[in-house]
Amino acid sequence: MATPAVPNHGWILLLLWGMAWVILGLFLLFQPGITAILLVQIMAGFWVVGGVIDLMNGLTHHDQPNRGWRIFSAMLGIAAGVVIMIHPIVGTLVTVAFGYFLLAFAAIVTGLINLFGLFKRHLSWGGSLLGLMQVILGIFLVTHPMVGMLAYVPTLGIIVIAAGIVIIISSFKVKRTLEAARAAW
């Protein structure tokens, strides 16, 4: 009876994925403007393609519930993607600003939840202190948008680099696990 072979290529794909994240993070850190424009253009392409697919699906499948909303959202996605492709710099500024303000308001809301312990039965001083810091950070981001937006894309780059490093480390852990499994067979 033959023993099943343990595949060994999964860790290499993880390693390549982590390296790609590190490279993307470096581009976001050292070339934030052009990298943000490129990523938003890619996103716009996905919106157009996804919008066309949803539109065709909505127009050809008459039995689907909420068909009108699917067609409407498809046309909205196509229109947004085309506008961003036509005006790449404005589209990137609007997209980055939207993400920035979404992050700022999320910090305020999350901070208020932590500060007052809205979903907890009791307050902890650590959670309340964290909540206060989140509220202060969120208010700072909302009241100083230029400072925050200039740091937004490079900060995202640092986070992406850190995630890439974690993925690379994980790939070697997967490699060791696969080698141990192979040795156990």
N, CA and C atoms as a LAMMPS dump frame, in Angstrom:
ITEM: TIMESTEP
0
ITEM: NUMBER OF ATOMS
555
ITEM: BOX BOUNDS ff ff ff
-5.0000000000000000e+02 5.0000000000000000e+02
-5.0000000000000000e+02 5.0000000000000000e+02
-5.0000000000000000e+02 5.0000000000000000e+02
ITEM: ATOMS id mol type element x y z
1 1 1 N 0.843 -1.172 0
2 1 2 C 0 0 0
3 1 3 C 0.893 1.242 0
4 2 1 N 0.597 2.157 -0.895
5 2 2 C 1.41 3.363 -1.033
6 2 3 C 0.973 4.412 -0.017
7 3 1 N 1.945 5.111 0.497
8 3 2 C 1.625 6.187 1.434
9 3 3 C 1.351 7.463 0.644
10 4 1 N 0.373 8.251 1.09
11 4 2 C 0.072 9.477 0.354
12 4 3 C 1.223 10.467 0.455
13 5 1 N 1.486 11.146 -0.637
14 5 2 C 2.556 12.137 -0.667
15 5 3 C 2.061 13.445 -0.043
16 6 1 N 2.903 14.028 0.768
17 6 2 C 2.569 15.307 1.387
18 6 3 C 3.025 16.408 0.432
19 7 1 N 2.098 17.26 -0.028
20 7 2 C 2.52 18.32 -0.958
21 7 3 C 3.464 19.291 -0.257
22 8 1 N 4.421 19.808 -1.009
23 8 2 C 5.399 20.694 -0.386
24 8 3 C 5.477 22.059 -1.058
25 9 1 N 4.566 22.378 -1.942
26 9 2 C 4.649 23.647 -2.653
27 9 3 C 3.868 24.769 -1.973
28 10 1 N 3.04 24.457 -0.992
29 10 2 C 2.213 25.47 -0.348
30 10 3 C 3.024 26.536 0.358
31 11 1 N 4.112 26.145 0.988
32 11 2 C 4.914 27.12 1.713
33 11 3 C 5.604 28.08 0.759
34 12 1 N 5.937 27.611 -0.439
35 12 2 C 6.582 28.485 -1.426
36 12 3 C 5.601 29.561 -1.89
37 13 1 N 4.342 29.172 -2.093
38 13 2 C 3.334 30.163 -2.482
39 13 3 C 3.134 31.197 -1.383
40 14 1 N 3.123 30.748 -0.139
41 14 2 C 3.027 31.686 0.986
42 14 3 C 4.231 32.619 1.024
43 15 1 N 5.415 32.069 0.803
44 15 2 C 6.627 32.881 0.789
45 15 3 C 6.553 33.951 -0.303
46 16 1 N 6.138 33.552 -1.502
47 16 2 C 6.001 34.521 -2.601
48 16 3 C 4.946 35.573 -2.29
49 17 1 N 3.832 35.148 -1.688
50 17 2 C 2.768 36.081 -1.308
51 17 3 C 3.298 37.098 -0.286
52 18 1 N 4.048 36.629 0.699
53 18 2 C 4.629 37.534 1.693
54 18 3 C 5.622 38.495 1.077
55 19 1 N 6.436 38.001 0.146
56 19 2 C 7.393 38.868 -0.537
57 19 3 C 6.664 39.932 -1.355
58 20 1 N 5.556 39.545 -1.997
59 20 2 C 4.77 40.52 -2.763
60 20 3 C 4.207 41.599 -1.846
61 21 1 N 3.761 41.198 -0.654
62 21 2 C 3.242 42.184 0.304
63 21 3 C 4.35 43.144 0.741
64 22 1 N 5.543 42.619 0.994
65 22 2 C 6.651 43.482 1.403
66 22 3 C 6.997 44.459 0.282
67 23 1 N 7.038 43.988 -0.947
68 23 2 C 7.334 44.866 -2.086
69 23 3 C 6.262 45.939 -2.226
70 24 1 N 4.99 45.549 -2.131
71 24 2 C 3.903 46.531 -2.191
72 24 3 C 4.034 47.541 -1.059
73 25 1 N 4.344 47.075 0.137
74 25 2 C 4.528 47.987 1.271
75 25 3 C 5.66 48.97 1.044
76 26 1 N 6.762 48.504 0.459
77 26 2 C 7.883 49.397 0.165
78 26 3 C 7.475 50.452 -0.859
79 27 1 N 6.717 50.044 -1.863
80 27 2 C 6.222 51.023 -2.83
81 27 3 C 5.293 52.033 -2.156
82 28 1 N 4.396 51.569 -1.282
83 28 2 C 3.498 52.481 -0.573
84 28 3 C 4.283 53.419 0.335
85 29 1 N 5.391 52.95 0.875
86 29 2 C 6.191 53.756 1.783
87 29 3 C 7.053 54.774 1.048
88 30 1 N 7.69 54.365 -0.048
89 30 2 C 8.649 55.234 -0.711
90 30 3 C 8.116 55.903 -1.981
91 31 1 N 7.057 55.386 -2.564
92 31 2 C 6.409 55.998 -3.731
93 31 3 C 4.9 56.041 -3.497
94 32 1 N 4.45 56.728 -2.443
95 32 2 C 3.033 56.628 -2.064
96 32 3 C 2.069 57.152 -3.121
97 33 1 N 2.413 58.233 -3.787
98 33 2 C 1.499 58.84 -4.75
99 33 3 C 1.209 57.941 -5.939
100 34 1 N 2.256 57.524 -6.628
101 34 2 C 2.077 56.716 -7.84
102 34 3 C 1.516 55.342 -7.497
103 35 1 N 1.909 54.786 -6.336
104 35 2 C 1.393 53.481 -5.932
105 35 3 C -0.093 53.566 -5.62
106 36 1 N -0.505 54.638 -4.923
107 36 2 C -1.93 54.816 -4.619
108 36 3 C -2.732 54.979 -5.902
109 37 1 N -2.209 55.746 -6.848
110 37 2 C -2.908 55.921 -8.129
111 37 3 C -3.045 54.582 -8.843
112 38 1 N -1.974 53.799 -8.879
113 38 2 C -2.009 52.492 -9.541
114 38 3 C -3.014 51.559 -8.878
115 39 1 N -3.009 51.505 -7.54
116 39 2 C -3.942 50.621 -6.845
117 39 3 C -5.392 51.044 -7.051
118 40 1 N -5.64 52.347 -7.063
119 40 2 C -7.009 52.818 -7.294
120 40 3 C -7.43 52.538 -8.735
121 41 1 N -6.512 52.629 -9.68
122 41 2 C -6.842 52.289 -11.068
123 41 3 C -7.178 50.804 -11.207
124 42 1 N -6.439 49.962 -10.516
125 42 2 C -6.748 48.527 -10.515
126 42 3 C -8.133 48.301 -9.916
127 43 1 N -8.416 48.99 -8.803
128 43 2 C -9.735 48.882 -8.179
129 43 3 C -10.828 49.342 -9.149
130 44 1 N -10.576 50.419 -9.887
131 44 2 C -11.553 50.909 -10.856
132 44 3 C -11.798 49.87 -11.947
133 45 1 N -10.742 49.206 -12.39
134 45 2 C -10.906 48.142 -13.372
135 45 3 C -11.767 47.011 -12.85
136 46 1 N -11.556 46.627 -11.6
137 46 2 C -12.397 45.598 -10.989
138 46 3 C -13.851 46.059 -10.896
139 47 1 N -14.068 47.34 -10.578
140 47 2 C -15.444 47.854 -10.509
141 47 3 C -16.125 47.766 -11.864
142 48 1 N -15.407 48.116 -12.92
143 48 2 C -16.008 48.076 -14.257
144 48 3 C -16.309 46.634 -14.65
145 49 1 N -15.335 45.751 -14.502
146 49 2 C -15.536 44.351 -14.889
147 49 3 C -16.641 43.719 -14.037
148 50 1 N -16.574 43.923 -12.726
149 50 2 C -17.611 43.383 -11.847
150 50 3 C -18.973 43.97 -12.146
151 51 1 N -19.006 45.262 -12.478
152 51 2 C -20.265 45.902 -12.83
153 51 3 C -20.864 45.324 -14.1
154 52 1 N -20.021 45.073 -15.092
155 52 2 C -20.512 44.485 -16.349
156 52 3 C -21.052 43.078 -16.09
157 53 1 N -20.343 42.296 -15.287
158 53 2 C -20.805 40.937 -14.981
159 53 3 C -22.133 40.985 -14.232
160 54 1 N -22.232 41.865 -13.222
161 54 2 C -23.49 41.991 -12.477
162 54 3 C -24.622 42.501 -13.358
163 55 1 N -24.311 43.428 -14.251
164 55 2 C -25.337 43.952 -15.154
165 55 3 C -25.861 42.857 -16.076
166 56 1 N -24.955 42.091 -16.654
167 56 2 C -25.384 40.996 -17.522
168 56 3 C -26.188 39.959 -16.737
169 57 1 N -25.752 39.675 -15.534
170 57 2 C -26.46 38.72 -14.687
171 57 3 C -27.853 39.249 -14.354
172 58 1 N -27.951 40.527 -14.016
173 58 2 C -29.245 41.112 -13.689
174 58 3 C -30.187 41.188 -14.875
175 59 1 N -29.634 41.423 -16.051
176 59 2 C -30.478 41.54 -17.244
177 59 3 C -30.913 40.189 -17.791
178 60 1 N -30.122 39.156 -17.571
179 60 2 C -30.463 37.855 -18.156
180 60 3 C -31.208 36.927 -17.211
181 61 1 N -31.098 37.116 -15.914
182 61 2 C -31.774 36.255 -14.947
183 61 3 C -32.964 37 -14.362
184 62 1 N -34.116 36.827 -14.984
185 62 2 C -35.309 37.566 -14.585
186 62 3 C -35.934 37.045 -13.297
187 63 1 N -35.557 35.856 -12.862
188 63 2 C -36.173 35.253 -11.685
189 63 3 C -35.47 35.613 -10.374
190 64 1 N -34.379 36.386 -10.431
191 64 2 C -33.639 36.729 -9.224
192 64 3 C -34.382 37.763 -8.387
193 65 1 N -34.362 37.582 -7.064
194 65 2 C -34.951 38.618 -6.22
195 65 3 C -34.035 39.851 -6.194
196 66 1 N -34.611 40.995 -6.009
197 66 2 C -33.878 42.268 -5.953
198 66 3 C -33.068 42.518 -7.224
199 67 1 N -33.597 42.122 -8.332
200 67 2 C -32.92 42.271 -9.62
201 67 3 C -32.65 43.732 -9.941
202 68 1 N -33.589 44.602 -9.593
203 68 2 C -33.433 46.03 -9.867
204 68 3 C -32.25 46.629 -9.117
205 69 1 N -32.079 46.224 -7.864
206 69 2 C -30.947 46.725 -7.095
207 69 3 C -29.624 46.228 -7.663
208 70 1 N -29.61 44.996 -8.151
209 70 2 C -28.383 44.459 -8.756
210 70 3 C -28.015 45.26 -9.998
211 71 1 N -29.012 45.554 -10.824
212 71 2 C -28.756 46.335 -12.038
213 71 3 C -28.302 47.74 -11.669
214 72 1 N -28.956 48.352 -10.673
215 72 2 C -28.584 49.698 -10.238
216 72 3 C -27.158 49.73 -9.7
217 73 1 N -26.812 48.777 -8.834
218 73 2 C -25.452 48.767 -8.267
219 73 3 C -24.417 48.46 -9.341
220 74 1 N -24.778 47.65 -10.326
221 74 2 C -23.859 47.361 -11.43
222 74 3 C -23.573 48.623 -12.234
223 75 1 N -24.623 49.367 -12.538
224 75 2 C -24.434 50.609 -13.302
225 75 3 C -23.644 51.632 -12.487
226 76 1 N -23.87 51.668 -11.179
227 76 2 C -23.12 52.57 -10.311
228 76 3 C -21.638 52.179 -10.291
229 77 1 N -21.348 50.883 -10.189
230 77 2 C -19.964 50.412 -10.207
231 77 3 C -19.27 50.713 -11.524
232 78 1 N -19.969 50.506 -12.623
233 78 2 C -19.395 50.816 -13.939
234 78 3 C -19.105 52.304 -14.047
235 79 1 N -20.073 53.133 -13.648
236 79 2 C -19.903 54.587 -13.738
237 79 3 C -18.744 55.052 -12.856
238 80 1 N -18.679 54.558 -11.618
239 80 2 C -17.594 54.963 -10.718
240 80 3 C -16.243 54.524 -11.269
241 81 1 N -16.159 53.301 -11.78
242 81 2 C -14.904 52.816 -12.345
243 81 3 C -14.453 53.628 -13.544
244 82 1 N -15.393 53.967 -14.425
245 82 2 C -15.039 54.748 -15.613
246 82 3 C -14.6 56.154 -15.215
247 83 1 N -15.31 56.786 -14.283
248 83 2 C -14.932 58.134 -13.839
249 83 3 C -13.538 58.116 -13.223
250 84 1 N -13.24 57.1 -12.401
251 84 2 C -11.913 57.017 -11.787
252 84 3 C -10.847 56.766 -12.843
253 85 1 N -11.158 55.976 -13.87
254 85 2 C -10.181 55.738 -14.939
255 85 3 C -9.929 57.002 -15.763
256 86 1 N -10.968 57.799 -15.966
257 86 2 C -10.817 59.033 -16.741
258 86 3 C -10.062 60.095 -15.946
259 87 1 N -10.324 60.169 -14.638
260 87 2 C -9.692 61.159 -13.763
261 87 3 C -8.922 60.438 -12.654
262 88 1 N -7.749 59.885 -12.969
263 88 2 C -7.059 59.032 -11.995
264 88 3 C -6.61 59.758 -10.726
265 89 1 N -6.142 60.978 -10.852
266 89 2 C -5.638 61.683 -9.676
267 89 3 C -6.794 62.077 -8.754
268 90 1 N -7.857 62.636 -9.336
269 90 2 C -9.021 63.018 -8.53
270 90 3 C -9.644 61.773 -7.902
271 91 1 N -9.758 60.705 -8.68
272 91 2 C -10.313 59.461 -8.152
273 91 3 C -9.492 58.923 -6.995
274 92 1 N -8.157 59.013 -7.091
275 92 2 C -7.293 58.546 -6.017
276 92 3 C -7.449 59.421 -4.779
277 93 1 N -7.503 60.735 -4.979
278 93 2 C -7.678 61.636 -3.832
279 93 3 C -8.997 61.372 -3.118
280 94 1 N -10.063 61.186 -3.89
281 94 2 C -11.373 60.918 -3.28
282 94 3 C -11.354 59.577 -2.561
283 95 1 N -10.764 58.56 -3.155
284 95 2 C -10.712 57.235 -2.546
285 95 3 C -9.882 57.244 -1.267
286 96 1 N -8.717 57.874 -1.312
287 96 2 C -7.869 57.952 -0.125
288 96 3 C -8.562 58.779 0.96
289 97 1 N -9.196 59.885 0.573
290 97 2 C -9.905 60.711 1.561
291 97 3 C -11.06 59.943 2.19
292 98 1 N -11.786 59.178 1.387
293 98 2 C -12.898 58.391 1.926
294 98 3 C -12.385 57.365 2.936
295 99 1 N -11.336 56.64 2.568
296 99 2 C -10.756 55.661 3.483
297 99 3 C -10.22 56.31 4.747
298 100 1 N -9.611 57.478 4.592
299 100 2 C -9.063 58.207 5.732
300 100 3 C -10.168 58.621 6.701
301 101 1 N -11.224 59.245 6.194
302 101 2 C -12.297 59.7 7.082
303 101 3 C -13.085 58.53 7.655
304 102 1 N -13.212 57.457 6.897
305 102 2 C -13.839 56.257 7.436
306 102 3 C -13.039 55.734 8.624
307 103 1 N -11.719 55.721 8.494
308 103 2 C -10.84 55.302 9.585
309 103 3 C -10.966 56.243 10.783
310 104 1 N -11.014 57.55 10.538
311 104 2 C -11.109 58.522 11.63
312 104 3 C -12.421 58.363 12.397
313 105 1 N -13.53 58.254 11.681
314 105 2 C -14.82 58.101 12.353
315 105 3 C -14.935 56.74 13.05
316 106 1 N -14.334 55.712 12.467
317 106 2 C -14.328 54.403 13.123
318 106 3 C -13.536 54.466 14.427
319 107 1 N -12.451 55.235 14.449
320 107 2 C -11.673 55.394 15.678
321 107 3 C -12.513 56.081 16.751
322 108 1 N -13.285 57.089 16.365
323 108 2 C -14.126 57.783 17.343
324 108 3 C -15.207 56.853 17.887
325 109 1 N -15.896 56.15 16.995
326 109 2 C -16.974 55.261 17.437
327 109 3 C -16.429 54.128 18.296
328 110 1 N -15.358 53.494 17.857
329 110 2 C -14.755 52.409 18.628
330 110 3 C -14.245 52.929 19.971
331 111 1 N -13.678 54.119 19.955
332 111 2 C -13.199 54.719 21.186
333 111 3 C -14.32 54.982 22.177
334 112 1 N -15.446 55.487 21.689
335 112 2 C -16.59 55.727 22.573
336 112 3 C -17.123 54.414 23.141
337 113 1 N -17.156 53.385 22.309
338 113 2 C -17.605 52.069 22.798
339 113 3 C -16.679 51.563 23.887
340 114 1 N -15.367 51.684 23.672
341 114 2 C -14.405 51.241 24.687
342 114 3 C -14.429 52.141 25.918
343 115 1 N -14.595 53.442 25.709
344 115 2 C -14.568 54.396 26.812
345 115 3 C -15.71 54.165 27.786
346 116 1 N -16.88 53.939 27.257
347 116 2 C -18.049 53.796 28.117
348 116 3 C -18.468 52.342 28.323
349 117 1 N -17.727 51.413 27.735
350 117 2 C -18.027 49.996 27.932
351 117 3 C -19.43 49.638 27.494
352 118 1 N -19.828 50.086 26.299
353 118 2 C -21.213 49.936 25.863
354 118 3 C -21.648 48.483 25.705
355 119 1 N -20.738 47.577 25.378
356 119 2 C -21.123 46.187 25.181
357 119 3 C -20.561 45.287 26.289
358 120 1 N -20.131 45.913 27.384
359 120 2 C -19.568 45.154 28.497
360 120 3 C -20.414 45.395 29.739
361 121 1 N -20.315 44.487 30.67
362 121 2 C -21.073 44.638 31.918
363 121 3 C -20.336 45.53 32.91
364 122 1 N -19.023 45.622 32.768
365 122 2 C -18.251 46.447 33.69
366 122 3 C -17.167 47.193 32.922
367 123 1 N -16.737 48.306 33.462
368 123 2 C -15.68 49.111 32.844
369 123 3 C -14.326 48.696 33.412
370 124 1 N -13.324 48.726 32.57
371 124 2 C -11.961 48.523 33.051
372 124 3 C -11.178 49.795 32.758
373 125 1 N -10.223 50.107 33.591
374 125 2 C -9.488 51.343 33.374
375 125 3 C -8.653 51.252 32.101
376 126 1 N -8.153 50.055 31.772
377 126 2 C -7.369 49.896 30.538
378 126 3 C -8.216 50.105 29.297
379 127 1 N -9.414 49.507 29.302
380 127 2 C -10.317 49.678 28.165
381 127 3 C -10.782 51.112 28.018
382 128 1 N -11.035 51.764 29.156
383 128 2 C -11.461 53.166 29.11
384 128 3 C -10.335 54.068 28.63
385 129 1 N -9.101 53.786 29.068
386 129 2 C -7.955 54.569 28.62
387 129 3 C -7.73 54.377 27.119
388 130 1 N -7.83 53.147 26.643
389 130 2 C -7.715 52.872 25.214
390 130 3 C -8.807 53.616 24.449
391 131 1 N -10.03 53.588 24.97
392 131 2 C -11.128 54.295 24.328
393 131 3 C -10.883 55.784 24.259
394 132 1 N -10.371 56.367 25.345
395 132 2 C -10.072 57.802 25.354
396 132 3 C -9.01 58.133 24.311
397 133 1 N -7.976 57.296 24.21
398 133 2 C -6.927 57.531 23.211
399 133 3 C -7.484 57.416 21.79
400 134 1 N -8.382 56.46 21.555
401 134 2 C -8.98 56.31 20.229
402 134 3 C -9.824 57.523 19.876
403 135 1 N -10.592 58.029 20.837
404 135 2 C -11.418 59.212 20.582
405 135 3 C -10.531 60.413 20.277
406 136 1 N -9.467 60.602 21.052
407 136 2 C -8.55 61.721 20.81
408 136 3 C -7.906 61.592 19.438
409 137 1 N -7.45 60.395 19.085
410 137 2 C -6.848 60.166 17.771
411 137 3 C -7.859 60.441 16.661
412 138 1 N -9.08 59.939 16.797
413 138 2 C -10.102 60.168 15.787
414 138 3 C -10.424 61.634 15.611
415 139 1 N -10.546 62.354 16.723
416 139 2 C -10.828 63.799 16.633
417 139 3 C -9.655 64.528 15.986
418 140 1 N -8.43 64.133 16.338
419 140 2 C -7.254 64.737 15.707
420 140 3 C -7.269 64.492 14.2
421 141 1 N -7.578 63.279 13.788
422 141 2 C -7.599 62.955 12.364
423 141 3 C -8.672 63.759 11.628
424 142 1 N -9.833 63.924 12.249
425 142 2 C -10.913 64.677 11.595
426 142 3 C -10.57 66.165 11.513
427 143 1 N -9.943 66.701 12.561
428 143 2 C -9.658 68.135 12.585
429 143 3 C -8.364 68.507 11.86
430 144 1 N -7.505 67.566 11.574
431 144 2 C -6.239 67.818 10.862
432 144 3 C -6.116 66.868 9.664
433 145 1 N -6.99 67.001 8.685
434 145 2 C -6.99 66.002 7.608
435 145 3 C -5.734 66.011 6.736
436 146 1 N -5.117 67.162 6.523
437 146 2 C -3.943 67.175 5.643
438 146 3 C -2.768 66.421 6.269
439 147 1 N -2.56 66.63 7.561
440 147 2 C -1.479 65.918 8.248
441 147 3 C -1.746 64.414 8.21
442 148 1 N -2.97 64.038 8.508
443 148 2 C -3.314 62.626 8.538
444 148 3 C -3.259 61.972 7.181
445 149 1 N -3.761 62.667 6.16
446 149 2 C -3.784 62.059 4.824
447 149 3 C -2.382 61.92 4.249
448 150 1 N -1.479 62.844 4.591
449 150 2 C -0.097 62.702 4.12
450 150 3 C 0.564 61.473 4.729
451 151 1 N 0.154 61.123 5.934
452 151 2 C 0.735 59.957 6.601
453 151 3 C -0.048 58.681 6.334
454 152 1 N -1.247 58.785 5.761
455 152 2 C -2.139 57.633 5.604
456 152 3 C -1.54 56.549 4.716
457 153 1 N -1.109 56.892 3.514
458 153 2 C -0.603 55.883 2.576
459 153 3 C 0.738 55.307 3.049
460 154 1 N 1.711 56.132 3.497
461 154 2 C 2.94 55.51 4.023
462 154 3 C 2.694 54.64 5.253
463 155 1 N 1.756 55.035 6.113
464 155 2 C 1.427 54.2 7.271
465 155 3 C 0.837 52.879 6.814
466 156 1 N 0 52.933 5.804
467 156 2 C -0.527 51.707 5.218
468 156 3 C 0.615 50.849 4.689
469 157 1 N 1.631 51.493 4.117
470 157 2 C 2.803 50.766 3.644
471 157 3 C 3.52 50.033 4.756
472 158 1 N 3.665 50.671 5.914
473 158 2 C 4.313 50.028 7.063
474 158 3 C 3.503 48.82 7.522
475 159 1 N 2.182 48.986 7.551
476 159 2 C 1.315 47.876 7.966
477 159 3 C 1.421 46.722 6.975
478 160 1 N 1.461 47.032 5.685
479 160 2 C 1.566 45.987 4.658
480 160 3 C 2.915 45.276 4.751
481 161 1 N 3.986 46.021 5.017
482 161 2 C 5.299 45.394 5.19
483 161 3 C 5.274 44.44 6.385
484 162 1 N 4.686 44.898 7.499
485 162 2 C 4.604 44.044 8.688
486 162 3 C 3.795 42.783 8.389
487 163 1 N 2.681 42.927 7.67
488 163 2 C 1.875 41.761 7.307
489 163 3 C 2.673 40.821 6.406
490 164 1 N 3.443 41.377 5.48
491 164 2 C 4.267 40.551 4.604
492 164 3 C 5.31 39.77 5.371
493 165 1 N 5.918 40.404 6.364
494 165 2 C 6.91 39.715 7.194
495 165 3 C 6.26 38.574 7.965
496 166 1 N 5.061 38.818 8.504
497 166 2 C 4.337 37.763 9.222
498 166 3 C 4.04 36.597 8.28
499 167 1 N 3.626 36.899 7.046
500 167 2 C 3.327 35.839 6.072
501 167 3 C 4.595 35.059 5.73
502 168 1 N 5.719 35.753 5.565
503 168 2 C 6.98 35.075 5.257
504 168 3 C 7.378 34.149 6.404
505 169 1 N 7.285 34.637 7.638
506 169 2 C 7.602 33.795 8.797
507 169 3 C 6.667 32.588 8.84
508 170 1 N 5.382 32.824 8.565
509 170 2 C 4.411 31.727 8.547
510 170 3 C 4.749 30.698 7.482
511 171 1 N 5.275 31.156 6.343
512 171 2 C 5.605 30.207 5.274
513 171 3 C 6.689 29.239 5.729
514 172 1 N 7.66 29.736 6.488
515 172 2 C 8.719 28.845 6.968
516 172 3 C 8.193 27.909 8.055
517 173 1 N 7.221 28.369 8.845
518 173 2 C 6.595 27.471 9.824
519 173 3 C 5.832 26.358 9.107
520 174 1 N 5.156 26.713 8.011
521 174 2 C 4.449 25.702 7.218
522 174 3 C 5.452 24.723 6.624
523 175 1 N 6.583 25.236 6.155
524 175 2 C 7.62 24.361 5.592
525 175 3 C 8.11 23.358 6.64
526 176 1 N 8.377 23.85 7.864
527 176 2 C 8.827 22.947 8.928
528 176 3 C 7.758 21.91 9.261
529 177 1 N 6.512 22.323 9.281
530 177 2 C 5.415 21.39 9.573
531 177 3 C 5.318 20.334 8.488
532 178 1 N 5.443 20.742 7.226
533 178 2 C 5.384 19.787 6.121
534 178 3 C 6.561 18.811 6.181
535 179 1 N 7.74 19.323 6.519
536 179 2 C 8.895 18.431 6.627
537 179 3 C 8.719 17.438 7.78
538 180 1 N 8.142 17.899 8.889
539 180 2 C 7.881 16.994 10.011
540 180 3 C 6.834 15.952 9.633
541 181 1 N 5.822 16.358 8.87
542 181 2 C 4.79 15.41 8.439
543 181 3 C 5.388 14.387 7.475
544 182 1 N 6.274 14.845 6.6
545 182 2 C 6.912 13.945 5.647
546 182 3 C 7.81 12.944 6.378
547 183 1 N 8.506 13.425 7.405
548 183 2 C 9.393 12.553 8.18
549 183 3 C 8.573 11.521 8.977
550 184 1 N 7.368 11.903 9.383
551 184 2 C 6.521 10.991 10.158
552 184 3 C 5.941 9.887 9.278
553 185 1 N 5.822 10.106 7.977
554 185 2 C 5.281 9.069 7.077
555 185 3 C 6.327 8.028 6.916
